[in-house]
Amino acid sequence: MASVLTSPGILRETPLPACARVLGVPVHSIEVQDTLACMSQWIEKRDRTRWIAVTSSHGIVEGFKKADFRNIIESASLSVPDGMWTATIAGKKLSSLPRRVRGADLLLEFCELANQRGYSNYFYGDTEEVLGLLSAKLMGQFPSLKISGAYSPPFRTLTPEEDAEIVRTINEARPDVLWVGLGLPKQERWIYEHRDRLKVPVTVAVGAAFKFVAGTVKPAPRAVSNLGLEWLWRLLREPKKCWRRALVYGPQFALHSYLELKGFRNYD
């Protein structure tokens, strides 16, 4: 059950979101506020580590093509639809309206909640420059926000000693939420491999949200995003980084989703 903290020590239970299978990959039909309710409950309980996958069409295709990655997404407590197309397909399978959780929206909305309730955040991933801008932007917008740490890992394979030191540092900081921005599928694999060693109630694989909130990458306007054209917006601005996602994974997602919705192929 998810919940909303209505007053100190009182939790109001809400139903868990419905879950669709898109190309065999789980996608929960949920919006930002209900995701925040789940996060609040898990933070208050602090009984184990749970994690949230912010899932786009790229992640769906990755899970469809690679069984081990699909199993990683299966281990998430929530797999929320980041892209409009993912949300739309999940909604059609559940005969409901599309419900979407953009990574940057979730980060900002949670920080507003954390500013009120005293929840702490740790940011792991991206560059030192982006993390510095991110922290400054969030503290400027939410003056009482607690940031217990931020770390930009080197762009190479870590030694076992370095890896253990990073986990120790995060655990000693005791954040309520660990935000991981390493890019898909690296961030999901990192969370999956470390989830049993992390003493954090909530971990979120948040993709490029650090860059969007920090301002180093301009997010698509809401109208463009709602039309399902965010992939084109990013392709035009970051062609070297986004061409494969837009021109390879995007068409594959469209084709296989069509086959699934029309009943021509069963991906479950």
SULGIZI-V393523 format. One record per backbone hydrogen bond with DSSP energy under -0.5 kcal/mol. CO is the residue of the C=O (numbers start at 1). NH is the residue of the N-H. E is the energy in kcal/mol with one decimal. If there is no record, write none. Layout:
BEGIN
CO:NH:E
CO:NH:E
END
This chain:
BEGIN
2:14:-3.5
4:6:-1.1
4:12:-2.6
7:10:-2.7
9:11:-0.5
10:6:-1.3
10:7:-1.0
11:13:-0.6
12:4:-2.0
14:2:-1.8
18:29:-3.0
20:22:-0.6
20:27:-2.5
21:23:-0.7
22:25:-1.8
25:22:-2.8
27:20:-3.1
28:30:-1.2
28:81:-0.7
31:35:-1.9
32:36:-2.5
33:37:-1.7
34:38:-1.8
35:39:-2.4
36:40:-2.6
37:41:-2.0
38:42:-2.4
39:43:-2.3
40:44:-2.4
41:45:-2.4
42:46:-2.7
48:50:-0.5
50:203:-2.1
51:77:-2.0
51:78:-1.2
52:54:-0.6
52:205:-2.6
53:55:-1.0
53:80:-2.2
55:82:-2.9
55:83:-0.7
56:60:-2.0
57:61:-2.5
58:62:-2.3
59:63:-2.3
60:64:-2.3
61:65:-2.5
62:66:-1.8
65:67:-0.5
66:70:-2.0
67:71:-2.2
68:72:-1.3
69:73:-2.1
70:74:-2.2
71:75:-1.0
72:75:-0.7
73:76:-1.4
78:53:-2.8
78:80:-0.5
79:28:-3.1
80:55:-3.1
80:82:-0.7
81:101:-3.0
83:87:-2.3
84:88:-2.5
85:89:-2.5
86:90:-2.3
87:91:-2.2
88:92:-2.4
89:93:-2.1
90:94:-1.4
91:96:-2.9
92:95:-0.8
100:32:-0.5
102:106:-2.6
103:107:-2.3
104:108:-2.3
105:109:-2.9
106:110:-2.5
107:111:-2.1
108:112:-1.8
109:113:-1.9
110:114:-3.6
111:115:-2.2
112:116:-1.0
113:116:-0.6
113:117:-2.2
114:118:-2.4
114:119:-0.5
119:146:-0.8
120:176:-1.2
120:177:-1.7
121:148:-2.3
121:149:-0.9
122:124:-0.5
122:179:-3.1
123:151:-2.7
124:181:-2.8
127:131:-2.5
128:132:-2.3
129:133:-2.3
130:134:-2.9
131:135:-2.6
132:136:-2.2
133:137:-2.6
134:138:-2.6
135:139:-2.6
136:140:-2.0
137:141:-1.7
138:142:-3.0
142:145:-2.2
145:147:-0.6
146:121:-1.9
146:148:-0.6
149:123:-2.0
151:125:-2.6
151:153:-0.7
154:156:-1.9
159:163:-2.7
160:164:-2.2
161:165:-2.0
162:166:-2.1
163:167:-2.1
164:168:-2.3
165:169:-2.5
166:170:-2.4
167:171:-2.5
168:172:-2.4
169:173:-1.4
170:174:-0.8
170:175:-0.6
171:174:-0.7
176:202:-1.1
177:122:-2.0
177:179:-0.6
178:180:-0.5
178:204:-2.7
179:124:-2.9
179:181:-0.6
180:206:-2.3
180:207:-0.6
181:126:-0.8
183:187:-2.8
185:189:-2.2
186:190:-2.4
187:191:-2.4
188:192:-2.4
189:193:-2.4
190:194:-1.5
191:195:-1.5
194:197:-1.7
194:198:-1.5
198:200:-0.6
201:50:-1.8
202:178:-2.5
203:52:-2.4
204:180:-3.1
204:206:-0.9
205:54:-1.1
206:209:-1.7
207:210:-0.5
208:212:-2.0
209:213:-2.8
210:214:-2.6
211:215:-1.5
211:216:-1.2
211:217:-1.4
217:219:-0.5
221:225:-2.6
222:226:-2.8
223:227:-1.0
224:229:-2.1
225:228:-1.8
229:233:-1.9
230:234:-2.4
231:235:-2.0
232:236:-2.2
233:237:-1.1
234:238:-3.2
238:242:-2.7
239:243:-1.6
242:246:-2.6
243:247:-3.2
244:248:-2.0
244:249:-2.0
245:250:-1.4
248:252:-1.5
249:253:-2.5
250:254:-2.4
251:255:-2.6
252:256:-2.4
253:257:-2.3
254:258:-2.0
255:259:-2.2
256:260:-2.1
257:261:-2.8
258:262:-2.2
259:264:-2.0
259:265:-1.3
260:263:-1.1
265:267:-0.6
END
